[in-house]
Every structure is written in C-alpha cells, then in structure tokens.
Amino acid sequence: MVQDAASGDIVAAGTSGEKKPGFFARIVIFFRQVIAELRKVVTPTRSELLKFTAVVLGFVVVMMALVYGLDYLFSWVTTVVFGVPA
C-alpha cells in the first residue's frame, strides 16, 4: 500500500510496479487509514440523537408486538389443530 501522490489516497501496492511494503509498514498504513476514517465521523446533535433513539425504540416495540402476535397466533392454531391434551 502506497500513498498516491496525485490525490493523497492510499492505494494497494503492486498496481504501479512498486515493492510490497513490509509487515510493520502495513500496520502503520492500517492505523493511518483508521485515523483518516475517524476524522470523517460526524457526531449527531442532541436533538438528532434523541430522534434516532426514539426511532430505534419505536421499531423495537413494533417488532416485539409483531413477534408476540405471531407467537400467539401460532399457539392458537396448534391448539385448534391438535387440541388440548387431557
């Protein structure tokens, strides 16, 4: 992996005939890429965070209700088909 001079991006070695970097050089390149990606992260505002949390909790409640309803329906169907053991 080598840093491209034109755009500053890190590209895979061997694409332009360069020698493959060593083990420790690849580790350094990996951490540089991780740091570069972390710099792109944007933290949400408090209102966005509250909205996202509400959406996730609402979705979880809806899915819980769906699973509960299907469980209740299937248990009722099995009771009707097989009957209650005496």
N, C-alpha and C positions, 0 to 999 in steps of 0.2 A: 504494500500500500504506500502510495507516494502522493504528496500534495501537488495538485495540478497548479502550474504557475499562472495560467490564464484566469481561472475562476476562483482559485483558492480552495477548491474542494479536494478531499482526499479520495483518490481513486485506487483501484486494485493494481498491484504490481504486475508486470508482465504484459500489460497492454501496449506499452511503448518500448518493450525490449529491456527494461531495467531488471536488475537482480532482485530476487525476493528478499525482503527485509528479514532480519533475524527474529528470534523468539521475543526478546525484550523490546525490540523496536515495534513489533506488532502489538505488544501490551501497551506501550506508550501511545501508539496510534489509536488503539481502542479507547483509552481513557480520554484522549483529546476529542474523539468523536462523541463520547458520552457527555463531556463538558459542553461541547458545541450544541448538542441537542438540548441539554438542560437550560442553556441560555435562551432557547426559543420558547420555553414554557411560560405561559401567562397564567397567573393566579386569578381566580374569579373574585369579583367584588362580593361583599357580604350579601347583597340582595340576590345576585346570581346564585350564590351558594345556597341560600335559603330556597330559591325556586327549584334548583336541581335536586335538593334534598326532598322537597315536597313531591316532586315528580317521581322520584325513586320510591319513596314510601307509598305513594298512591298506587304505583304499578305493583308493588309487592302485595298490598292489600287486595287489589283486584285479582292477582294470580292466586292468592290464598283462597279467596272466595270461589274462584273457578275450580281449584283442586278440591276444595271441600264439597262443592256442588256435585262434581263428577263422582267423588267417593260416595256421597250419599245416594246418588242415582244408581251406581253400580251395586251397592249393598242392597238397595231396594229391589233391583232386578233379580239379583241372585236369590233373595228371599222369596220372591214371587215364583221364580222358575223352580227352585229346589225345595221350597217350603221350609218351615221352621222345624228343626228336629225335636221330637217329642221326648 
